[in-house]
């Protein structure tokens, strides 16, 4: 027995005073209505309706049950409306995970813009280097930076890529010299940024015949946070890889110098990951679309500034 359907038919009968009219409204036969009411009474072990050839009336138990049915069906209607609206109207809590560095430099700012556009969405932002278990931890969207995604049942969309460059402090280069070839790095102190997508003990470069540089000396510092690495490079400890967003402020004020400016480390992709494509909640859909539109624009702005700084430095060199 479908209890909710039987409740609806019971309410229809009381509203119309007729099994036949209730059936017409519900697009079912009179016999179907009669059987549903009989099954409902059998289930409850009580009579709900008094039936005569002329009319249908409620028993005392039926009156009390009718009131409860109307309340329950009203709640069900609200729940169905809200659930159906989740696919079209962004609202409710959205729990977003993002790797720490990218979250600090980019996503926090973009989330503020998203919130202005969709004020009914309440965002809980989780910053962590590890990739969470989305299902177990109740994460709606996870934004991760990686070269290659592992096989997963999750849905993923690429929303951009992170570029990394080598930097050092002016005082370090003044003391140790400036490398002009990749092989020269063997004579320098190389700091390691230990992130899930960075192979330990080596740097991978783009557009070179031998793209893999393996560290021949133990690194005096291994750190899993780009912000901390910026500060140690500024202090002159050695040469280190920095995502462009972390390097720009130091390049602007001269506390950092780009090393081997003709070379970049291999890009790492940025993915937005979520549990399912089917019946996708509007807040997840709009957030992923917003990130897919806005992240590439922000990264392109950084690349333009990096090129502008390089041109400015080149002009200063020629003019002097």
N, C-alpha and C positions, 0 to 999 in steps of 0.2 A: 504493500500500500504506500502510495506517495502522500505522506501526511500533509505537506504544504498544499498540494493540489486539492486534496480533500477539504482542507480548511477554506481554500478559495471558493470551492463549489458550495460549501456550507454557507458561507457569507452571501454568495450570489442568490441562493435559495431564499434566505431570510430577507434580502433586499427586494426580490421580485415577487416573493410569495408563491413561487411556482417552480417545479422541477423543469418543466418544459422551457420556460423563459430563461432560467439559469443556464440550461444547456445551449440555448441559442446564443446567449452572450459569450459563453465559453467555447463555442464552436464544437460542442460534443453532443452526443445523443442524450435523450431523456433517460434512457436505461443506464447510460454511463453515470449520470448524475445520481440516480437512485442507488446504484451499486456503491458509489463512493461514499454516500451518506451512511448506508447500511454498514459498510466496512469500518467507517469512522466510529459509529456507535458500538460496533462489536469490539473494536480496539479499546474504547473507553469503558465498556461494560455499563453503558447508560444510554437512555433515550434522550436525544437532543430535540427531535421534532415530533409534534403530533400531526398525523396525516389524516385528512378526510377527503372525500371526493371533491369538496368545494374549496378547501383552504389548507394551508400549512401554517402551523403556529409553533412557537418555541415552548419547550418545557422550562422549568426553573433552572435545571442544569444547563439547558441549551442557552438560556439568556446569559448565564455566567460565562459559559464557554465562548459565546459569540463575542463578548467584550474582550476576552483574552486573544481570540483569533484576530480581531481587528488591530489590536496593539501589536501582535507579533508580525502580521502581514505588513503593517506600516513600517516597522523596523526593517523587515526584509527588503521592502521597496527602497528605503533610504540607502541600505547597504549596497544593493544592486546598482543604484544610480551613482553612488560614490565610486564603486569599483569600475563601472563602465566609463565614468568620467576620468579615471586615472590614465586612460589611454589617450585622452585629448586635452585635458587641462592640467598643466604642471602644478602640483601642490604636494604638501606633506614633507616629511624628512628625507633628505638625500644624503647618504653616507658615502663620502668620497675618500679613497686612499690615494696617496701620491708619494713617490720617492722624495726624500727630504729636500735635496738640492733644487730639483725642478719645482717642487711645491713652493719653496721659499721665493725663488726668483721669478716664477711665472704664474703658476696656477692660482696662488692666493690673490693676485691682482685680477686675474680673469674671473675668479669666483665672485669678486665684488661687483664686477660688471654684470655677470649673469644674474646675481641677486637683484640688481636694480631692474633688470628686464623681467624677471619672474619672481616678484616679491612673495608669492604664496609658497615658495619652496624654501624650506629651512635646511641649511647645509651643515653637516658635521664633517669637518676636514681632519683626516688622520695622516700625519706625516711619519713615514717609516721607510727605512732602506729595504727591509725585507718585503717580499711579495706575499700578501696575506692569502688565506683561504677565503675566497669571496663568500662562499655559501655559509661556511661555519661561523664566520665573523660578522655576518650581516652587512657586508659591503655592497653597495649598489654599483659603484664604478671604481675601478682601480686603474690609475694612470702610472705606467711603468716605463722605464728607459732600459732598453736592452738591444743587443745586436740581433739576436734570433729568439723568437718565442718558442717555448717548449710546447710539445703537443698538449692540447688541452681541449676540454669540452666547452670552454668559455668562448664567447663571441669577442672578437678583437677588431678594432679599427685603428689604422695608423693615422696619427694626427700631426706628425712632424718628425724632425730628427735633430739631434744635438751634435754640434761640432766642437771638438776639443783641440786646443793649441798648447804649445810648450812656452813656458814663461820662466823668467828668472829676475832677481833683483839687480839693479845697476851695479851695486857694490860687489855682488858675487861675480859678475862678468868682468868687472875691473880687476878683480883679484885672480880669477881663474881663466880669463880669456873667453871669447865668444866663439862657439862652435859654428863652422860654416858648412859642414857635411854631417850626414847622419852618423858616420863612423866616428866623428869627433866626440860624440856623446860618451864613448867608452872612457874618455879622460875626465869625465865630469861626475859630480854627485847627482844621481837621479832619484828623485822622490817618487813614491808610488801612491797613487790614488786607488784604494781598494774598494771597488764597487762591484755589484753582481755582474755587470757586463764588461768589466775590465780584466783581461787575463793577467794573473799575477806574474811579476818578474819580466814583463815585456810590454812594448808599445807597438801598436799596429798602425802603420802609416798608409795614406792613400797615394796612388799614382807614382809609385817608385818601383824599381825593378826588384828590390828586396824589401818588402814592406814590413817585415818583422824585425824589430830591434830588441835584442835580449840583454838585460842588464848583466854586466860582467862583475859588478861589485855589489855587495849587500847594500840595500837602501838604508840610510840612517833614520828614515821615517816612512812608515806605512800608515796611511790614515784613510778612513772611510767617509770623510766629510770634506767636500770641496772648499767650504768656508774656512775650515781649519787649515787646509793646505795653502790657501791664499796667504794667510798670516805667516806661515813658516817660510814660504818663498820670499815674502817681503823682507823677512829678517835675514835673508842671504844664505839660507841653509843649502840650497841647491836649485836644480832645474826640475820643474814639475808640470804635469799636464792639467790644464784647467778648461772646463767648459767656457765658451766665449762669454756667457752671462756673468761668470765669476771673475773673469780677467779684465773686463772693460774698465771698471773703476780704477784699477791700478795702472792700466795703460793710459788712461786719461791724465792722471796726476803724476805719472812718471815713476811711481814706486815699483812698477813692473815693466819689463821689456820682453817683447816677443822674441823667442829664440827660434832659429830656422824658419823664418817667416814664409818661405816658399813651400813649407810642408805642413800638412794637417794630419792629425790622427783620424782613423776611420770613424765615420759617423755612427751614432747609435740611434736607433729608431725609438720613437715615443708612441706607445699604444694605449688606447682606452679599452679596458676589458670589462665585460659584464656577463651576467649569467645566461641570458636567453634572448633570442630575437623575437620569439613569439609573444604576442600581446605585450609588447614592450611598454613599460610605464612612461607616460609623457615626460616626467621630470628627468628620467634617464636619457630618453631620446633627445630632448632639447639640450641637455648638458653635453652629451657627446657631440652633437652637431655644432654647438657653440664652441667647444674646444677645438674641433676639427677646422672651424673657420678662423678662429682667433690665434691659435698657437703658431701656425706658420707665419702669420703677419708679424707677431712679436719676434720670432727668430730671424725673420728677414731684416727687421729693423736692426738687430744686433749685428748681423753680417755687414750691413751697409755702414754702420758706425765703425766696425773693425777696419773696413777698407778705407774709410775716410781718415782714420787715425794713421794708417800706413801711408797714405798719400801725403798727409800733413808732415809726417816724420821725414819722408823722402824729400819734400820741398825744403825743409829746414836744412837737411844735409847738403843739398845742392847750393842753397843760398849761402851757407857758411863756407 
